[in-house]
């Protein structure tokens, strides 16, 4: 069955493109003209994105955003779109990083002339998203809920260990965890209560 919310072309052979679309409602939730100056404010935004995604039945209970680390300027946002786009790759972190790369026109967020960036996510990333974090060029990874919180619902986070985080730290990425964990975990529980699909 075709996912009715998927807006990509049915056959890339006919168009030569693979489109990544974002929920329009995200742009009314996020303030791209303001500044999120504190870790708490940044985490509050991604938790709200995750909650809105759950309440709108839009997909998984995860949100993410990329900010300029010093100014707090919002660069990009993302919500989990695996079900919406029928694609296992489109986790919230990957969606946010993809938008950031496109907006900044750079394959790395650590390019010369760019400010330091941080990825803020409502839950500790899965194995794929940790890899994306490493290669993205962000200098900080900030997390809300824990891997254990997601796995308690049945989500498969892949082969993530403390060594995974140590590898990121060794590459110069600061790791900050369990910011507003209880608020983030509440969104996960709301998703479970609504009978959300576990994938």
Phi and psi in degrees as a GROMACS rama.xvg file:
@    title "Ramachandran Plot"
@    xaxis  label "Phi"
@    yaxis  label "Psi"
@TYPE xy
-78.7026  136.976  UNK-2
-71.5141  118.464  UNK-3
-65.6944  -17.7661  UNK-4
-92.1628  -4.46305  UNK-5
-77.2865  125.215  UNK-6
-110.033  7.83771  UNK-7
-77.8084  162.984  UNK-8
-62.9715  144.212  UNK-9
-68.33  -29.3128  UNK-10
-142.63  109.274  UNK-11
-63.9591  -18.2438  UNK-12
-64.9957  -29.2028  UNK-13
-81.2317  -23.7698  UNK-14
-116.256  -22.6793  UNK-15
72.7802  15.3279  UNK-16
-139.865  155.842  UNK-17
-124.781  111.018  UNK-18
-92.3378  139.468  UNK-19
-110.559  116.487  UNK-20
-110.001  154.801  UNK-21
-120.853  145.291  UNK-22
-62.5572  127.858  UNK-23
-62.1632  -32.1299  UNK-24
-61.0785  -24.0903  UNK-25
-58.0715  -32.1903  UNK-26
-80.3606  -9.67676  UNK-27
-92.2409  -17.4759  UNK-28
-85.7823  -39.023  UNK-29
-93.885  139.973  UNK-30
-102.64  98.6979  UNK-31
-79.1599  -10.2525  UNK-32
-97.8441  -12.498  UNK-33
-98.1467  -167.939  UNK-34
-134.633  135.764  UNK-35
-102.73  93.588  UNK-36
-81.863  -18.5132  UNK-37
-119.374  155.392  UNK-38
-55.5766  -37.7362  UNK-39
-63.0741  -42.9162  UNK-40
-66.3921  -38.4232  UNK-41
-68.2773  -41.4277  UNK-42
-68.486  -36.2704  UNK-43
-59.4244  -38.4148  UNK-44
-64.2889  -47.9181  UNK-45
-69.7849  -31.3698  UNK-46
-66.9807  -39.2904  UNK-47
-64.236  -40.7929  UNK-48
-58.8698  -45.1514  UNK-49
-62.6598  -43.7555  UNK-50
-64.2503  -43.4306  UNK-51
-60.7566  -39.5729  UNK-52
-61.2071  -41.1914  UNK-53
-68.0095  -48.798  UNK-54
-67.022  -27.6733  UNK-55
-90.5706  2.9615  UNK-56
54.7892  43.0518  UNK-57
-94.9755  -16.8655  UNK-58
154.652  -155.54  UNK-59
-66.4472  163.978  UNK-60
-89.0535  47.3846  UNK-61
-131.656  138.729  UNK-62
-132.067  156.461  UNK-63
-153.78  160.752  UNK-64
-156.609  155.949  UNK-65
-113.5  132.697  UNK-66
-125.206  154.308  UNK-67
-70.1838  127.209  UNK-68
-62.3042  -42.7927  UNK-69
-82.1457  -45.7679  UNK-70
-83.016  -25.6477  UNK-71
81.2351  7.25072  UNK-72
-64.5725  133.98  UNK-73
-79.6001  127.255  UNK-74
-101.109  -41.6934  UNK-75
-159.401  162.304  UNK-76
-137.061  161.918  UNK-77
-160.335  149.183  UNK-78
-127.843  156.62  UNK-79
-60.1688  126.631  UNK-80
-127.083  24.565  UNK-81
-57.9541  -49.6491  UNK-82
-74.3707  -42.5009  UNK-83
-59.851  -40.9971  UNK-84
-103.864  4.22596  UNK-85
51.8078  50.1074  UNK-86
-149.51  124.824  UNK-87
-67.4492  -14.7346  UNK-88
-80.767  -24.0111  UNK-89
-86.4749  63.1014  UNK-90
-74.7438  161.732  UNK-91
-56.4212  -42.6775  UNK-92
-63.8213  -42.8466  UNK-93
-65.9959  -40.1223  UNK-94
-60.7089  -44.9881  UNK-95
-66.7438  -42.172  UNK-96
-66.1355  -40.3052  UNK-97
-61.0135  -43.8097  UNK-98
-64.1715  -40.3525  UNK-99
-62.6566  -45.7634  UNK-100
-60.2003  -42.049  UNK-101
-67.1592  -45.3876  UNK-102
-65.4022  -36.6432  UNK-103
-90.5449  -5.38933  UNK-104
54.0379  46.7894  UNK-105
-146.575  137.377  UNK-106
-75.2287  -11.8346  UNK-107
-135.192  137.751  UNK-108
-82.1155  3.90989  UNK-109
-109.682  21.6412  UNK-110
-65.9302  150.473  UNK-111
-54.9729  134.678  UNK-112
93.2717  -15.5991  UNK-113
-90.2489  146.559  UNK-114
-71.7107  166.207  UNK-115
-67.1063  141.365  UNK-116
-120.309  155.496  UNK-117
-131.854  146.019  UNK-118
-101.628  124.236  UNK-119
-114.603  127.769  UNK-120
-135.042  144.005  UNK-121
-70.2534  -12.5111  UNK-122
-147.85  149.891  UNK-123
-53.8399  136.104  UNK-124
-68.1711  153.507  UNK-125
-74.6526  179.274  UNK-126
-59.7368  -43.0638  UNK-127
-62.3415  -45.4766  UNK-128
-71.9778  -28.8491  UNK-129
-64.0841  -39.8145  UNK-130
-63.4019  -43.8847  UNK-131
-61.9859  -37.813  UNK-132
-61.5345  -45.3468  UNK-133
-57.0092  -47.3991  UNK-134
-84.0354  -12.6727  UNK-135
-70.3824  -30.4824  UNK-136
98.2491  4.31637  UNK-137
-68.2378  152.847  UNK-138
-101.787  -13.5912  UNK-139
-140.132  140.789  UNK-140
-119.67  121.039  UNK-141
-118.084  128.281  UNK-142
-123.447  150.144  UNK-143
-98.8631  -92.521  UNK-144
-66.6056  164.984  UNK-145
-100.009  166.839  UNK-146
-56.4182  -41.9413  UNK-147
-61.0108  -35.6031  UNK-148
-63.1226  -42.5879  UNK-149
-70.0244  -41.5875  UNK-150
-68.1933  -25.0913  UNK-151
-63.6779  -25.2344  UNK-152
-86.293  -13.7625  UNK-153
108.711  0.354532  UNK-154
-67.8017  139.362  UNK-155
-93.5919  110.447  UNK-156
-91.7699  -3.67884  UNK-157
77.9531  -172.584  UNK-158
-78.1793  71.9202  UNK-159
-103.581  128.089  UNK-160
-132.772  174.753  UNK-161
-62.4039  -27.6916  UNK-162
-64.28  -30.3961  UNK-163
-61.5478  -45.4116  UNK-164
-69.6585  -35.912  UNK-165
-62.6431  -35.4487  UNK-166
-65.6793  -42.9726  UNK-167
-62.8565  -43.1386  UNK-168
-62.0154  -38.4942  UNK-169
-65.662  -23.7866  UNK-170
-90.6315  8.62393  UNK-171
90.8192  14.5156  UNK-172
-97.8795  120.051  UNK-173
-75.6667  135.263  UNK-174
-112.11  125.481  UNK-175
-125.402  124.024  UNK-176
-124.736  158.876  UNK-177
61.9022  37.9877  UNK-178
-81.5891  122.869  UNK-179
52.1086  41.4086  UNK-180
-55.9254  -44.0198  UNK-181
-63.9377  -40.0476  UNK-182
-63.3189  -42.5025  UNK-183
-67.2088  -39.3217  UNK-184
-66.6648  -32.4824  UNK-185
-59.021  -36.4277  UNK-186
-66.7844  -40.6197  UNK-187
-60.5825  -43.6626  UNK-188
-65.7183  -36.3237  UNK-189
-64.5869  -37.2772  UNK-190
-63.7243  -44.1622  UNK-191
-62.6067  -42.5622  UNK-192
-62.8323  -29.6199  UNK-193
-85.9354  0.0665873  UNK-194
75.9863  30.3216  UNK-195
-61.6774  147.514  UNK-196
-69.4931  132.278  UNK-197
-97.7767  126.455  UNK-198
